């Protein structure tokens, strides 16, 4: 098995065709096709199905692709680590961040990190646990900075705590219960959640259970933190939860208000989540170190 062939399989999935993958790798399409056929012969299984509509992965190919992604990621990390240990600070860090991190600690941490290591490329995307677990598991991401219930964490992942995020209940300023002080008053409201149950955007369900109330009446799931404030601001019927920092940085802040609930609300734990068997590169550890530094300054 040759690493370039596995890199090609990953590119085929990303780009959707053998031709595009070959161009990305500066290969001819026949040369790449021959390399894939050689791999299929080694594995004694067809990996791709070619048709006029394009190329798709067989069930053998889908299973092998998981191994290919992990091997490609491990190779990248190994090369980056060796270079960094030699004093050549280069390579790539791939991570996902929650909105609270993205608006809070991340800009400060990235500023300090890039001043130190301008040649290290940082690839950052939005993401929350558990939805980003598959791309941590297959090595696509080095780590994620996200709220997580550690009791729910899969056994092949590890979560290292950073800090607790403050969550607030938010409604439009004209909502009839915008000045409510007890959760029980909001039980019959129309709730918008920003993640499915057990996710960080569904902490209100945990709060209702803690206070002995029935489950909230969820009428909408809005997994876009960009859209969530706008959706709630546009109506006098919806109520939601969000990190306080998201509320404070929202362009719709003047149309929203924090409902002054006196009952305690959960404080999701923001963690660094990674595979337990894939240590971070020195550069990734330094970036996490800067994030921890600014997290401690919040305490």
C-alpha positions, 0 to 999 in steps of 0.5 A: 500500500502506497501512501499517495494512493491513499491520499488520492482516495481521500481527495476523490471523496473530497473532490468527487472525481478521479480526474479532479484528484489526479489534477490536484496531485499533478498526475495523469488520470490513467496513472491514478486509475492504475494506482487505484487498480493496483491497490484494489488487487492488493486488497482483493476488493473493488473500492470504486464504482465508475459510471457516466455520473462520476465515481462512488465508493463501494462498501469495501471502499467506504470501509477502507476510506476510514483507514486511509484517512487515518493513515494520511492524517498520521503521516501528516502529523508525523512529518509536522512533528519531526520538522517541529522537533528539528526547530522548523515550525511549519505544518498544519493544525486542523481544528473545530471550535464552538461559537463561544470559543470562536468569539472569545478566546480563539482570536487572542490565542491565534494572535499570539500563536501566529506571532510566534509561528507564522509558518504554521498554517491553521485550518479552523472550522465550526463544530460542536461535539458530538457532531464533529466526533467522526472527523476527530476519529478519522484524523481529519481534525487534530482536535476540537474546542467544544462543550462536552458532557464527559460522561457521554464521551466515546471511549476512543476520545479524550476531553481535557477541560478548559473552562465553563461557559455561561449560558443565558436564556434569550428572547425577543424584547417584545416576548410576553415573558421576557421578564420571567424569573422562574423556569416554570414560567417558561415551560409552555413557551416555544423553544428553539434549540441549537443542537439535538438533545444531549448536545450543548444547545439543548442544555435547557432540557437538563435545566428543566429536569433538574428543577423537576419540570416537564420537558420544554416545548421544542418547536424548532431546531436551528443549528446555525449560530449565525442564524439563531439570534436573527430567528429569535429576534424576528418573533415574539414567541420563541425563546432559546439559550445561547452562550452569553458571549454570543448574545453580547456579540450579536448584531441583533442584540438591540432586538433581544434580551436576556430573560432574568431567570433566577433558577440555576442554569447548566454551565457547559464545560468547554474541553479540548477533544481529541483521539486518545491515541493520537498525541498533538504535535508540538505546534498544536500543543502550543496553540492549546496552551495559548487557549488555556492561558486566556481561559485562566485569565477569565477565572 
